[in-house]
Amino acid sequence: MAHTLRSAATGLTLVAVLAACQSTETGQAVRASEGAVSAEDFIPSADNPDPTDRIDGVLRVHYPSPQHVARDGRVRYQYSPPLGGTHDYGWAGCTGVVYPTGIRTENAVHSLEHGAVWLTYNPDDLDADDVDLLAARVDGVEYTLMSPYPGLDRPISVQSWGHQLKLDDADDPRIDQFIAATKQNSQSGVYPEDPMATGFPEPGATCSAVPGVFDLSDPPPFDPRQGDVPDS
């Protein structure tokens, strides 16, 4: 099924001003435990600020102070797809938008900074029914976006700020668990490296694309080449 762009909210303009200091990263695989099985059981709380601890296969990375690049800047990301770090000053629209083609990673990473979840897939590995299953999780859902990611090393990868989960099946329940655990997670205590940091840097930031900065109908295209700017 062909998907069209859909935005669930009208535009608000918010320009993020971030401190320019170097990031440090510590990635780790998070092991699952027995217990909750429904997505609702993975909603963060003060007592459980990072429920991804109970989702098998999650990578967690701490990005304390991301920086910006210009619209023609390219970042050398350590992870593919990236899950945080330096990014474009304009964010990709993430109000439940299903992009039919790949988009520029530097814009998508800024969406993660706003608390969005970015669902990506390798178009060579999934059929139309699988893509539809993924799109149903995103289409019209605030603080989510989805796009193909050519060359992805697994069929599916889902990212939030500082978190990533790669999977093989579009019906894997961990996708919904991950979205519940990370989308708009403003709890502190997510990162052992910085216990006061919230799950993403900009609670309250909009996901509506800014006209003239990011065009939903003609977004900056995906480019697999590595850039020159470090990601932290």
Order of alpha helices (4+ residues) and beta strands (2+ residues): beta-beta-beta-beta-beta-beta-alpha-beta-alpha-beta-beta-beta-alpha-beta
